[in-house]
Amino acid sequence: MFYNAFPCGLRENLNKVIEAIPNNTFNNVPFATSGNMIAYTLENQVVDIPYRMYLLEIADAEYEKLSRTQKQILCCIYTRSCDGYVREKYLRKLLDMPIEQWVIPFVVKLCDEYVIEILEIIYDKLKERDNTDIQGFCLRNKVAISKSYSRMISYWNEFYRGYEFNFRQYVGRKLFRECMGYNRTFER
């Protein structure tokens, strides 16, 4: 289910990660991922990332056996978890490693979700970083990023307007504008 989410050059490492992931799912749901996929263009190929994944977590001992690249792949996969605490845990691990080009779609996808703590983690890690690579990715995926921006606004309006009434100061907006390079040209 994840073969289309990563570049072909990572296939051997991806296979090792898939072998390590438990086959059990949250609440025994019959499918490990949702049917919805998010498509991004990445280095002349399209990657399809599952919207949600229902697999249970890998044991910490199994995680430690993986190489750095395999850990990055695993962390990317678990950023799609149906459990917000699991997404946060693996996002933190992922952002403590170098952000490879193929990691960017997984980080960017988290930027339009409703868990404000995840937005804050991403913003805190990216605000001091040179984000030229992420901004380039966003420019190559303007339509998807515009939809993500609208989704982020919708979540702010529904859940966080009372928390941060000034949208210009909302962490989601700052993340899109300052780190991802979002501006009005994305909407054209």
C-alpha positions in Angstrom: 0.0 0.0 0.0 3.0 2.3 0.4 4.9 1.5 -2.8 3.4 4.5 -4.6 4.2 6.9 -1.7 8.0 6.6 -2.0 10.5 6.9 -4.9 11.4 3.6 -6.5 15.0 3.9 -5.3 13.8 3.3 -1.8 12.1 0.0 -2.6 14.6 -2.2 -0.8 14.4 -0.1 2.4 10.7 0.2 2.1 10.4 -3.6 2.0 12.4 -3.9 5.2 10.1 -1.4 6.9 7.0 -3.2 5.7 8.3 -6.4 7.1 8.8 -4.7 10.5 5.3 -3.1 10.7 2.7 -5.2 12.6 -0.2 -6.5 10.6 -2.7 -5.6 13.3 -5.0 -2.6 12.8 -6.8 -0.2 15.2 -10.2 -1.7 16.2 -9.5 -4.5 13.7 -10.6 -2.4 10.8 -10.5 -4.5 7.6 -8.2 -2.2 5.7 -4.9 -0.8 6.9 -5.3 2.5 5.0 -8.2 4.7 4.0 -9.2 4.7 0.3 -8.4 8.4 0.0 -4.9 9.2 -1.4 -3.1 12.5 -1.7 -1.1 12.9 -4.9 1.9 15.1 -5.1 4.5 15.6 -7.8 8.0 14.7 -6.5 11.1 14.8 -8.7 9.3 14.0 -12.0 7.0 11.3 -10.5 3.7 11.3 -8.7 3.6 10.0 -5.2 0.3 8.9 -3.6 0.2 9.1 0.1 -2.7 7.5 2.1 -4.8 10.0 3.9 -5.0 7.8 7.0 -3.4 4.5 8.1 -4.9 2.2 10.7 -1.9 0.0 11.5 -0.7 -0.4 15.1 2.6 1.0 16.1 5.9 -0.9 15.7 7.7 -2.0 18.9 10.5 0.4 20.0 13.0 -2.5 19.9 12.1 -3.2 16.2 12.4 0.5 15.4 15.9 0.7 16.8 17.0 -2.2 14.5 16.2 -0.1 11.4 18.8 2.0 9.4 18.4 5.8 9.4 16.7 5.7 6.0 14.4 2.9 7.1 13.5 4.9 10.2 12.7 7.9 8.1 10.4 5.8 5.9 8.7 4.3 8.9 8.2 7.8 10.5 6.7 9.0 7.2 4.3 6.1 7.2 3.2 6.7 10.8 2.6 10.4 10.1 -0.5 9.1 8.4 -1.8 7.3 11.5 -5.4 7.7 12.5 -4.1 8.4 16.0 -3.0 12.0 16.5 -0.6 11.1 19.3 1.1 8.6 17.0 1.3 11.1 14.2 2.9 13.6 16.6 5.4 11.0 18.0 6.7 10.0 14.6 6.7 13.6 13.3 9.0 14.6 16.1 11.4 11.7 15.2 11.2 12.6 11.5 12.0 16.2 12.1 15.0 15.3 14.2 16.5 13.7 11.1 17.6 15.5 7.8 14.5 16.3 5.7 15.1 14.4 2.5 13.2 15.5 -0.7 11.0 12.4 -0.4 10.1 13.2 3.2 8.7 16.6 2.3 5.2 15.4 1.1 4.6 13.8 4.4 5.6 16.9 6.4 3.6 19.2 4.1 0.5 17.0 4.3 0.4 17.4 8.1 0.3 21.2 7.7 -3.4 21.2 6.8 -4.7 19.0 9.6 -6.7 20.0 12.6 -4.2 19.1 15.4 -2.7 22.5 16.4 0.1 20.9 18.4 1.3 19.2 15.2 1.3 22.5 13.4 3.2 24.1 16.2 5.9 21.3 16.1 6.4 21.7 12.4 6.5 25.5 12.6 9.0 25.5 15.5 11.3 23.1 13.5 11.0 24.9 10.2 11.0 28.6 11.1 14.7 28.8 11.5 15.6 26.4 8.6 16.3 27.3 5.0 13.1 25.9 3.5 14.0 26.5 -0.2 13.4 22.7 -0.8 10.0 22.7 0.8 9.0 26.0 -1.0 10.1 24.5 -4.4 8.0 21.4 -3.7 5.0 23.6 -2.8 5.4 25.6 -6.1 5.4 22.4 -8.1 2.2 21.3 -6.3 0.3 24.6 -6.3 -3.2 23.2 -6.7 -2.8 20.7 -3.9 -1.1 23.3 -1.6 -4.0 25.8 -2.4 -6.5 23.1 -1.3 -4.4 22.5 1.8 -4.3 26.2 2.7 -8.1 26.4 2.4 -8.4 23.3 4.6 -6.1 24.8 7.2 -8.3 28.0 7.2 -11.4 25.9 7.6 -10.0 24.2 10.7 -8.9 27.5 12.1 -12.4 28.9 11.6 -14.1 25.8 13.2 -11.8 25.0 16.1 -9.2 27.7 16.8 -10.8 31.1 16.0 -11.5 31.5 19.7 -8.0 30.5 20.6 -6.3 32.7 18.1 -8.9 35.2 16.7 -6.3 37.0 14.6 -5.8 34.8 11.6 -2.5 36.5 10.7 -1.0 35.2 14.0 -2.4 31.7 13.7 0.4 29.1 13.5 -1.1 27.4 10.5 -1.0 30.6 8.4 2.5 31.4 9.6 3.6 27.9 8.6 2.2 28.2 5.1 3.3 31.7 4.5 6.8 31.8 6.2 8.0 28.2 5.8 6.1 26.9 2.7 6.2 30.1 0.7 2.4 30.2 0.2 1.1 33.4 -1.4 -1.7 34.6 -3.6 -0.1 33.3 -6.8 -0.9 29.8 -5.6 -4.6 30.7 -6.0 -4.3 31.6 -9.7 
